């Protein structure tokens, strides 16, 4: 029967952790059959057969499976056929499969994930042409674009590399030497676009890929296209200490609500009940908080809530991965994850949610050196910092007047005709926005920004959303969370949607009112209400309008940021609060770029 097997050249590659014996294969096949409902006699079963320098094993049988869309219909089943083909070559293992998964016990004892770096270096070269790449932003901000997929004939020709280092490639498709591959380094899955093949040809395909993955002297570096993104590293290369931990709730939410491949359940007497969305949302909200990581006197890496300092977990950095040893958040108690391919309560392999987070690597760890980030089970390095932060500093603009600011908005009286000069609001109007010929104050109510500036020069029209803040000088991210979230939330309004403008024009035609005081400050601070209408129409319709989002703050000094980068470049340990600031602002700049806008920070010199 195995001679009838025809399958695609797509499989999962692993390093071999321990020697696989005939006894191990026998136990594996028994476990696979035992995990299924009403298994048939084997259609084929082969244990550790030799083929050249490799060894292969295969199993195929039929079993019953409850349709995922009829979880409560016990009398409705699908009869499906599944197979496994396991190839051992050198110190690697390749697994072809359909409808059958390898039990966790076998994986734990015998298999070890290959690194993304090995996949990149083994398969790609300077001549590789990339047609698709899936990217994950290296940030903890829940307001920023988390991931994106790029597709094109040759992405190296039409992808801007300036901000690429803030993204890590999670999967990609490329052509090299007339062969078209697609791969997901996180899972070790590598596919070759080709006709379906028989079992011996599949064995040879696996061996060929393993030969390429196997380290060899003089192996060329990976594609320069991939080198422009965050670079995958071995954990043994890590030279920094962890400072922050967060669960990637975006991945969890997608798996539960969109892909519907898992469900959350709790014990209900002797059985289990599926949690509705109303119970899942608070769990995901609790998991969204960024947690701090500190090494205690015994060397353990303890995870704590940043606001309270309460210890809630522990992580460990091992040779090949970072593990989540504990996570004791209240809402996680007795919450399990089931695979939706099984009927409710029938998944004997269900795991506690905190164990699932560890097993599936759905968490992110940041370090005291901001060029490192651990996400999706891999360590990445962002080389954009090795030049002293030159690119990052290009988004910061110093303004001397902000050193004299003592308040965000100043005081208000009926006699006020403008904002106090020693307030951030006053600085925006006096020196921050001199080129804007129309300025409106959009503060309060359904605000898009504190101020919106329009430059109506026909040669270079511009719209700027100004978010004005004040605070003590700091290199921490705390002062920026509110302004960054507000800025990102309103990026869509840079298009000045016509449906919203009647309400805005009515607001801008009024006097400014705050703290119960109606001042004599006109919301149209520069120009007239008629000018604001004309400016909106012109900037909205001009195809070359430049869109800008500026956070104006007295709480940051460009010079201090520059010094922090110089310290990093000199090899000194980065301030963990600066690490958080770097990632938060990076996410802000990247989010603006995604909508065709320029994000920047105007701060003290």
Phi and psi in degrees as a GROMACS rama.xvg file:
@    title "Ramachandran Plot"
@    xaxis  label "Phi"
@    yaxis  label "Psi"
@TYPE xy
-64.8118  -22.612  UNK-2
-65.8802  -17.6866  UNK-3
-85.6375  -10.7257  UNK-4
-63.3208  127.504  UNK-5
-135.249  116.564  UNK-6
-140.54  163.132  UNK-7
-77.7265  156.669  UNK-8
-84.3898  76.5839  UNK-9
-146.336  120.3  UNK-10
-155.372  176.639  UNK-11
-108.275  131.948  UNK-12
-110.426  141.339  UNK-13
-138.915  156.895  UNK-14
-81.7721  148.901  UNK-15
-88.457  119.414  UNK-16
-80.3147  -41.0141  UNK-17
-137.215  153.822  UNK-18
-58.9063  134.786  UNK-19
-93.7263  125.772  UNK-20
-106.99  170.281  UNK-21
-62.4811  -36.6609  UNK-22
-62.244  -40.3796  UNK-23
-64.9108  -41.272  UNK-24
-65.3783  -41.8201  UNK-25
-60.0241  -45.5142  UNK-26
-64.8812  -37.466  UNK-27
-62.493  -49.0847  UNK-28
-63.3363  -37.0538  UNK-29
-65.8458  -41.2093  UNK-30
-65.4616  -40.0306  UNK-31
-62.8171  -45.1691  UNK-32
-66.5092  -40.0787  UNK-33
-66.8106  -20.822  UNK-34
-82.8301  -7.83225  UNK-35
-104.393  160.226  UNK-36
-92.9846  127.84  UNK-37
51.7827  56.5181  UNK-38
-67.1995  143.377  UNK-39
-82.7504  178.465  UNK-40
-63.0401  154.036  UNK-41
-64.6364  133.521  UNK-42
-76.4886  -33.2479  UNK-43
-158.256  153.287  UNK-44
-153.576  118.745  UNK-45
-131.893  135.207  UNK-46
-113.044  114.098  UNK-47
47.4708  65.4917  UNK-48
-89.2542  143.692  UNK-49
-87.4288  141.397  UNK-50
-147.623  101.786  UNK-51
61.9007  -126.554  UNK-52
-91.5012  6.9254  UNK-53
-114.299  169.008  UNK-54
-130.171  136.574  UNK-55
-130.79  152.766  UNK-56
-136.289  149.36  UNK-57
-148.583  148.831  UNK-58
-146.287  140.299  UNK-59
-150.2  132.095  UNK-60
-159.679  171.989  UNK-61
-107.694  154.986  UNK-62
-158.962  167.179  UNK-63
-90.0576  145.379  UNK-64
-142.674  129.687  UNK-65
-74.94  128.675  UNK-66
-58.7447  134.452  UNK-67
-61.7058  -27.7092  UNK-68
-86.8443  -1.35708  UNK-69
-131.031  60.0086  UNK-70
-64.765  -24.2286  UNK-71
-96.5296  -1.24219  UNK-72
-91.6304  87.1052  UNK-73
-65.4259  -23.6012  UNK-74
-91.6372  3.75098  UNK-75
-111.229  118.145  UNK-76
-135.908  153.608  UNK-77
-102.856  137.923  UNK-78
-96.2279  112.528  UNK-79
-118.308  160.885  UNK-80
-118.54  129.284  UNK-81
-124.308  157.743  UNK-82
-146.098  155.986  UNK-83
-128.985  138.341  UNK-84
-132.398  116.153  UNK-85
-112.702  125.254  UNK-86
-116.15  126.629  UNK-87
-108.254  124.739  UNK-88
-150.282  130.192  UNK-89
54.3329  -129.527  UNK-90
-107.462  31.2384  UNK-91
-122.182  162.388  UNK-92
-133.422  134.351  UNK-93
-116.597  136.946  UNK-94
-126.136  116.322  UNK-95
-94.3759  140.338  UNK-96
-157.912  159.255  UNK-97
-153.682  124.791  UNK-98
69.7832  -4.34808  UNK-99
-127.177  138.223  UNK-100
-112.245  151.024  UNK-101
-78.7337  128.976  UNK-102
-57.9014  149.459  UNK-103
-61.1012  -34.771  UNK-104
-62.5391  -42.4064  UNK-105
-65.229  -44.0443  UNK-106
-60.3137  -43.9361  UNK-107
-62.0707  -40.0583  UNK-108
-83.7916  -31.8608  UNK-109
-119.282  -17.7148  UNK-110
-118.861  145.994  UNK-111
-138.974  131.537  UNK-112
-60.7373  141.316  UNK-113
-80.2196  153.898  UNK-114
-79.6786  152.391  UNK-115
-61.1043  -32.3817  UNK-116
-63.9586  -40.2476  UNK-117
-64.7278  -39.0016  UNK-118
-64.7699  -46.8264  UNK-119
-60.0411  -50.357  UNK-120
-71.2684  -32.6386  UNK-121
-76.2764  -32.5508  UNK-122
-104.919  -31.3852  UNK-123
-103.975  162.005  UNK-124
-146.765  -179.977  UNK-125
-64.6222  -18.4408  UNK-126
-95.011  -0.81938  UNK-127
-67.0763  138.868  UNK-128
-112.213  119.711  UNK-129
-96.5674  130.473  UNK-130
-109.974  -17.8508  UNK-131
-155.171  137.682  UNK-132
-146.391  134.645  UNK-133
-104.276  125.787  UNK-134
-119.37  145.727  UNK-135
-120.065  127.057  UNK-136
-72.7269  136.161  UNK-137
-85.9526  74.3214  UNK-138
-149.165  155.741  UNK-139
-99.9579  -4.60904  UNK-140
-67.8546  125.977  UNK-141
-81.9905  -1.38037  UNK-142
-95.0584  -13.7621  UNK-143
-91.5835  161.848  UNK-144
-59.9388  123.22  UNK-145
-87.356  -36.8009  UNK-146
-152.987  161.53  UNK-147
-155.81  156.942  UNK-148
-121.307  128.934  UNK-149
-110.764  137.311  UNK-150
-136.585  142.097  UNK-151
-176.842  171.911  UNK-152
-65.3383  -42.5279  UNK-153
-149.78  97.9422  UNK-154
-62.6055  -25.269  UNK-155
-64.3202  -22.6284  UNK-156
-86.1409  -18.5952  UNK-157
-135.772  21.7299  UNK-158
-115.875  123.276  UNK-159
-68.8632  123.744  UNK-160
-84.777  -7.54693  UNK-161
-59.5391  -37.7731  UNK-162
-111.342  12.1222  UNK-163
-65.677  -31.1913  UNK-164
-64.6087  -14.1776  UNK-165
-83.6716  -1.54351  UNK-166
-119.422  144.049  UNK-167
-110.306  131.509  UNK-168
-75.2145  121.51  UNK-169
-97.907  -17.4808  UNK-170
-170.782  151.501  UNK-171
-159.447  158.438  UNK-172
-121.198  139.997  UNK-173
-155.315  163.079  UNK-174
-116.168  132.411  UNK-175
-144.488  125.923  UNK-176
52.1737  44.414  UNK-177
66.4508  12.9578  UNK-178
-110.249  135.568  UNK-179
-105.39  115.541  UNK-180
-112.772  153.345  UNK-181
-134.099  143.017  UNK-182
-148.762  150.034  UNK-183
-123.439  93.9942  UNK-184
-55.8189  -30.7643  UNK-185
-60.1546  -36.6101  UNK-186
-102.387  -8.21187  UNK-187
77.6598  12.3968  UNK-188
-82.6337  127.571  UNK-189
-131.837  127.902  UNK-190
-124.621  142.428  UNK-191
-114.386  128.979  UNK-192
-72.9224  109.583  UNK-193
-162.631  170.177  UNK-194
-65.5216  157.823  UNK-195
-61.224  150.848  UNK-196
-133.813  157.974  UNK-197
-76.3694  173.696  UNK-198
-64.653  -38.3507  UNK-199
-69.9799  -35.0763  UNK-200
-67.377  -35.0492  UNK-201
-65.1812  -40.0292  UNK-202
-60.653  -43.8039  UNK-203
-67.5611  -36.5146  UNK-204
-60.8776  -47.1607  UNK-205
-59.949  -42.5941  UNK-206
-64.6143  -38.875  UNK-207
-63.5209  -43.3806  UNK-208
-66.0665  -41.9325  UNK-209
-61.8545  -40.0575  UNK-210
-59.7797  -34.5305  UNK-211
-76.2742  -33.59  UNK-212
-74.8223  -28.3219  UNK-213
-64.4876  129.285  UNK-214
-57.3619  139.912  UNK-215
-148.221  145.401  UNK-216
-60.6397  139.908  UNK-217
75.2768  11.7905  UNK-218
-64.639  130.792  UNK-219
-66.6988  158.558  UNK-220
-71.7124  167.774  UNK-221
-73.6058  -179.731  UNK-222
-59.5396  138.753  UNK-223
-62.5576  -23.7479  UNK-224
-62.479  -46.2495  UNK-225
-69.1257  -31.7024  UNK-226
-64.4605  -21.4124  UNK-227
-75.9042  -16.8776  UNK-228
-93.4127  179.711  UNK-229
-58.5744  138.851  UNK-230
-98.4742  131.57  UNK-231
-72.7136  141.013  UNK-232
-130.912  160.071  UNK-233
-79.9706  147.326  UNK-234
-61.9646  -25.3825  UNK-235
-66.3853  -18.0994  UNK-236
-88.3949  -4.17658  UNK-237
-69.7221  130.194  UNK-238
-121.974  23.5574  UNK-239
-133.371  161.918  UNK-240
-102.398  144.294  UNK-241
-71.2178  142.991  UNK-242
-126.658  -23.5158  UNK-243
-141.102  146.271  UNK-244
-136.061  138.739  UNK-245
-151.086  143.314  UNK-246
-80.6278  136.621  UNK-247
-81.6825  83.692  UNK-248
-67.664  -20.191  UNK-249
-63.562  -42.628  UNK-250
-66.3282  -42.9255  UNK-251
-61.8672  -47.1856  UNK-252
-61.6296  -39.7711  UNK-253
-65.6068  -42.2342  UNK-254
-64.9773  -33.2742  UNK-255
-83.2175  -51.6224  UNK-256
-93.6686  -35.8359  UNK-257
-94.8117  -60.0524  UNK-258
-77.0412  -24.3724  UNK-259
53.4829  42.1156  UNK-260
-95.2167  -15.6048  UNK-261
-134.621  162.162  UNK-262
-137.988  153.042  UNK-263
-97.7682  134.443  UNK-264
-135.074  160.822  UNK-265
-132.865  156.662  UNK-266
-63.2704  141.248  UNK-267
-137.14  81.8329  UNK-268
72.0787  -121.871  UNK-269
-91.8728  -4.2909  UNK-270
-121.919  -161.868  UNK-271
-130.538  151.787  UNK-272
-121.861  143.303  UNK-273
-80.4366  135.485  UNK-274
-77.2114  132.375  UNK-275
-77.1725  169.683  UNK-276
-58.2153  -34.8816  UNK-277
-62.4517  -27.1917  UNK-278
-92.0518  -25.565  UNK-279
-75.8875  -39.1946  UNK-280
-56.0096  -46.3666  UNK-281
-63.0169  -32.6314  UNK-282
-64.8696  -46.6334  UNK-283
-65.769  -35.1203  UNK-284
-63.5773  -43.2222  UNK-285
-63.3011  -37.4125  UNK-286
-74.5952  -14.0055  UNK-287
-72.8166  -25.6683  UNK-288
-60.8585  136.156  UNK-289
-77.9915  132.436  UNK-290
-112.217  149.69  UNK-291
-88.1592  153.096  UNK-292
-123.491  126.59  UNK-293
-135.555  138.309  UNK-294
-86.2278  127.606  UNK-295
-88.5801  -174.543  UNK-296
-63.7883  -25.438  UNK-297
-92.1213  1.55751  UNK-298
92.103  0.573123  UNK-299
-76.6345  144.16  UNK-300
-96.54  99.8167  UNK-301
-93.1542  140.542  UNK-302
-104.995  128.041  UNK-303
-135.558  156.759  UNK-304
-71.8558  131.93  UNK-305
-66.2673  -36.7555  UNK-306
-73.6375  -39.0631  UNK-307
-107.825  -19.4328  UNK-308
77.3861  5.32279  UNK-309
-71.6373  128.741  UNK-310
-73.3124  130.841  UNK-311
-129.31  1.97316  UNK-312
-179.927  -171.288  UNK-313
-154.967  140.34  UNK-314
-120.432  163.66  UNK-315
-140.369  137.382  UNK-316
-97.5739  110.835  UNK-317
-100.397  -172.019  UNK-318
-66.3511  -37.746  UNK-319
-115.598  -16.2148  UNK-320
-158.723  163.699  UNK-321
-95.8225  129.53  UNK-322
-109.607  146.204  UNK-323
-94.7102  103.044  UNK-324
-79.8193  -36.8494  UNK-325
-145.633  148.416  UNK-326
-155.147  104.751  UNK-327
-110.938  47.0234  UNK-328
-73.1959  138.682  UNK-329
-54.2269  -44.682  UNK-330
-72.5684  -9.45778  UNK-331
-84.5339  -11.1113  UNK-332
-59.6584  127.525  UNK-333
62.2115  24.2271  UNK-334
-98.9685  124.2  UNK-335
-113.872  160.054  UNK-336
-114.399  128.187  UNK-337
-115.899  150.855  UNK-338
-81.3531  128.441  UNK-339
-72.3804  -6.24349  UNK-340
-71.5895  -13.899  UNK-341
-102.442  153.586  UNK-342
-65.5513  157.156  UNK-343
-53.9693  124.167  UNK-344
84.122  -4.44773  UNK-345
-96.0495  -6.63532  UNK-346
-81.0976  99.5228  UNK-347
-70.4601  -14.256  UNK-348
-94.7921  14.4945  UNK-349
-58.1588  147.998  UNK-350
-131.633  155.598  UNK-351
-60.6694  146.754  UNK-352
-56.5186  -41.7466  UNK-353
-65.8927  -30.2354  UNK-354
-74.8337  -35.9697  UNK-355
-63.367  -41.5569  UNK-356
-58.6429  -40.2199  UNK-357
-71.0862  -47.7758  UNK-358
-61.6685  -40.3241  UNK-359
-94.4013  3.72396  UNK-360
56.768  39.2902  UNK-361
-90.5888  54.9111  UNK-362
-148.875  164.11  UNK-363
-126.68  139.177  UNK-364
-125.247  130.748  UNK-365
-110.435  161.869  UNK-366
-128.405  170.969  UNK-367
-74.3348  -6.0948  UNK-368
-112.184  109.388  UNK-369
-65.7004  -8.21152  UNK-370
-74.8036  -12.3699  UNK-371
-101.409  144.606  UNK-372
-152.319  136.984  UNK-373
-109.647  115.74  UNK-374
-146.657  146.845  UNK-375
53.6498  34.1161  UNK-376
80.9434  11.1156  UNK-377
-135.202  150.367  UNK-378
-95.343  132.686  UNK-379
-125.274  152.573  UNK-380
-121.476  128.434  UNK-381
-97.1286  104.329  UNK-382
-78.4029  2.87741  UNK-383
-68.2037  -11.9816  UNK-384
-93.5668  -13.1409  UNK-385
-69.7001  -14.984  UNK-386
-95.598  18.7225  UNK-387
83.2833  18.4579  UNK-388
73.9647  25.3431  UNK-389
-55.3016  -45.2109  UNK-390
-67.1949  -45.0449  UNK-391
-60.6106  -43.98  UNK-392
-63.4562  -21.9792  UNK-393
-66.664  -14.5772  UNK-394
-92.2853  -5.00081  UNK-395
-106.392  135.718  UNK-396
-128.565  123.761  UNK-397
-81.5352  143.322  UNK-398
-136.915  117.285  UNK-399
-63.9685  -32.8724  UNK-400
-65.4032  -26.1643  UNK-401
-66.1006  -17.2534  UNK-402
-70.0829  -19.4932  UNK-403
-96.266  0.637893  UNK-404
-74.4231  135.797  UNK-405
-120.677  -6.15049  UNK-406
-157.297  160.396  UNK-407
-74.8122  -50.3036  UNK-408
-115.961  -15.5415  UNK-409
83.7283  -164.507  UNK-410
-100.474  163.471  UNK-411
-131.858  130.607  UNK-412
-138.454  167.885  UNK-413
-64.8217  -20.5569  UNK-414
-88.9312  -9.77525  UNK-415
-64.7859  123.996  UNK-416
-105.764  -9.96287  UNK-417
-154.146  167.521  UNK-418
-74.9696  147.475  UNK-419
-54.9999  138.629  UNK-420
-67.1109  -24.225  UNK-421
-92.9769  20.9817  UNK-422
-109.92  158.571  UNK-423
-62.9154  -37.9906  UNK-424
-59.0809  -42.9297  UNK-425
-65.685  -37.9505  UNK-426
-65.5843  -36.9745  UNK-427
-58.0374  -43.5085  UNK-428
-78.1017  -29.2123  UNK-429
-85.9272  -46.772  UNK-430
-131.836  -19.1721  UNK-431
-74.9831  -35.0213  UNK-432
-124.346  54.9677  UNK-433
-70.4467  -22.4846  UNK-434
-87.2748  -7.60799  UNK-435
-84.544  119.112  UNK-436
-84.4223  -13.3045  UNK-437
-130.778  128.747  UNK-438
-132.759  131.592  UNK-439
-124.637  146.766  UNK-440
-96.2144  115.915  UNK-441
-106.999  14.2593  UNK-442
-62.0667  146.753  UNK-443
72.1985  175.714  UNK-444
57.5042  -140.563  UNK-445
-88.5563  68.6085  UNK-446
-78.8387  145.16  UNK-447
-93.0128  -31.7086  UNK-448
-164.396  169.009  UNK-449
-68.5971  -42.0766  UNK-450
-135.653  149.74  UNK-451
-124.266  124.307  UNK-452
-110.227  142.263  UNK-453
-124.292  128.803  UNK-454
-109.647  118.942  UNK-455
-104.504  21.2181  UNK-456
-60.8193  119.089  UNK-457
-56.3445  -28.2299  UNK-458
-77.818  -28.5807  UNK-459
-149.973  68.0183  UNK-460
-66.0687  149.62  UNK-461
-149.377  142.361  UNK-462
-118.669  130.676  UNK-463
-128.607  128.358  UNK-464
-95.4835  119.902  UNK-465
-104.032  125.033  UNK-466
-112.225  107.722  UNK-467
-98.4505  129.798  UNK-468
-137.581  157.826  UNK-469
-135.292  148.962  UNK-470
179.532  172.01  UNK-471
-66.0265  149.77  UNK-472
-59.6385  132.616  UNK-473
-156.51  158.184  UNK-474
-106.578  12.6711  UNK-475
-90.6313  166.139  UNK-476
-89.9113  -13.1613  UNK-477
-54.3546  -39.7766  UNK-478
-70.2545  -12.211  UNK-479
-106.758  -13.6628  UNK-480
-57.8421  -46.3446  UNK-481
-66.3739  -47.2086  UNK-482
-67.224  -37.9984  UNK-483
-66.1162  -44.0654  UNK-484
-64.5121  -40.1008  UNK-485
-65.5538  -41.054  UNK-486
-65.0262  -46.9872  UNK-487
-66.6111  -38.2597  UNK-488
-61.2362  -29.782  UNK-489
-103.89  13.414  UNK-490
-59.8203  -35.7322  UNK-491
-63.3721  -25.2326  UNK-492
-77.937  -6.33654  UNK-493
-61.0853  -20.7423  UNK-494
-75.6267  -5.98917  UNK-495
52.4031  61.3826  UNK-496
-57.6671  129.977  UNK-497
-59.973  -34.0086  UNK-498
-64.8621  -21.1672  UNK-499
-100.6  -6.56623  UNK-500
-76.6915  -29.0857  UNK-501
-60.1565  -41.9959  UNK-502
-66.1167  -39.7077  UNK-503
-67.7245  -42.5881  UNK-504
-61.8064  -37.1946  UNK-505
-65.3296  -40.0231  UNK-506
-66.3037  -45.7967  UNK-507
-68.1018  -13.2345  UNK-508
-88.5444  2.28623  UNK-509
-103.788  171.444  UNK-510
-82.9437  152.554  UNK-511
-76.8291  133.924  UNK-512
-128.999  130.951  UNK-513
-154.569  145.747  UNK-514
53.339  35.881  UNK-515
77.5933  4.70964  UNK-516
-112.16  126.703  UNK-517
-92.8661  113.739  UNK-518
-88.6983  -179.708  UNK-519
-101.331  22.8509  UNK-520
-88.4604  118.836  UNK-521
-76.9148  133.539  UNK-522
-63.3391  -32.669  UNK-523
-81.7594  93.2565  UNK-524
-79.0711  -24.8698  UNK-525
-140.856  124.021  UNK-526
91.389  -170.691  UNK-527
-118.006  165.097  UNK-528
-54.1687  -37.0486  UNK-529
-65.2614  -37.5925  UNK-530
-63.286  -38.8774  UNK-531
-65.4473  -38.6724  UNK-532
-63.6881  -44.8759  UNK-533
-65.7934  -38.0579  UNK-534
-65.6302  -41.4833  UNK-535
-61.4232  -48.7694  UNK-536
-61.1295  -43.0917  UNK-537
-66.3412  -49.4612  UNK-538
-68.2854  -32.8165  UNK-539
-67.9733  -38.0153  UNK-540
-91.1618  -17.4994  UNK-541
-76.4306  119.818  UNK-542
-66.9312  -17.4803  UNK-543
-103.401  16.6157  UNK-544
-62.6548  129.299  UNK-545
-88.2389  128.072  UNK-546
-106.51  130.573  UNK-547
-135.852  143.756  UNK-548
-126.292  121.079  UNK-549
-121.489  124.93  UNK-550
-91.566  116.479  UNK-551
-102.864  117.033  UNK-552
-144.252  144.83  UNK-553
-93.7727  -0.263469  UNK-554
-91.005  1.18551  UNK-555
-132.838  144.016  UNK-556
-117.721  127.055  UNK-557
-62.0512  -36.278  UNK-558
-62.9528  -39.1115  UNK-559
-66.8735  -38.6298  UNK-560
-64.6217  -43.3952  UNK-561
-60.3247  -40.1838  UNK-562
-65.8676  -38.3924  UNK-563
-61.9147  -40.3422  UNK-564
-67.1381  -38.0049  UNK-565
-64.027  -37.2523  UNK-566
-63.5323  -41.7073  UNK-567
-63.798  -43.9361  UNK-568
-63.5224  -30.5467  UNK-569
-81.6042  -2.4582  UNK-570
94.8179  3.8833  UNK-571
-80.4603  152.935  UNK-572
-66.9425  133.201  UNK-573
-75.6753  145.522  UNK-574
-63.4642  125.357  UNK-575
-60.1665  -29.4937  UNK-576
-70.8748  -32.0163  UNK-577
-69.5606  -34.752  UNK-578
-57.4654  -46.4156  UNK-579
-64.7942  -40.6999  UNK-580
-61.004  -43.5847  UNK-581
-59.1404  -47.3457  UNK-582
-68.8121  -37.7069  UNK-583
-65.4009  -47.9914  UNK-584
-69.415  -34.2582  UNK-585
-60.1107  -41.1507  UNK-586
-65.8575  -36.1634  UNK-587
-64.8196  -47.7214  UNK-588
-61.7629  -42.6084  UNK-589
-66.9016  -39.1807  UNK-590
-62.9046  -39.1929  UNK-591
-64.3757  -43.1477  UNK-592
-58.3531  -37.9042  UNK-593
-63.6678  -23.5909  UNK-594
-107.65  15.7868  UNK-595
76.2055  26.3744  UNK-596
-117.239  166.655  UNK-597
-111.755  118.141  UNK-598
-94.5506  142.283  UNK-599
-152.837  167.291  UNK-600
-124.484  125.243  UNK-601
-103.824  117.464  UNK-602
-141.109  -172.883  UNK-603
-66.1629  157.446  UNK-604
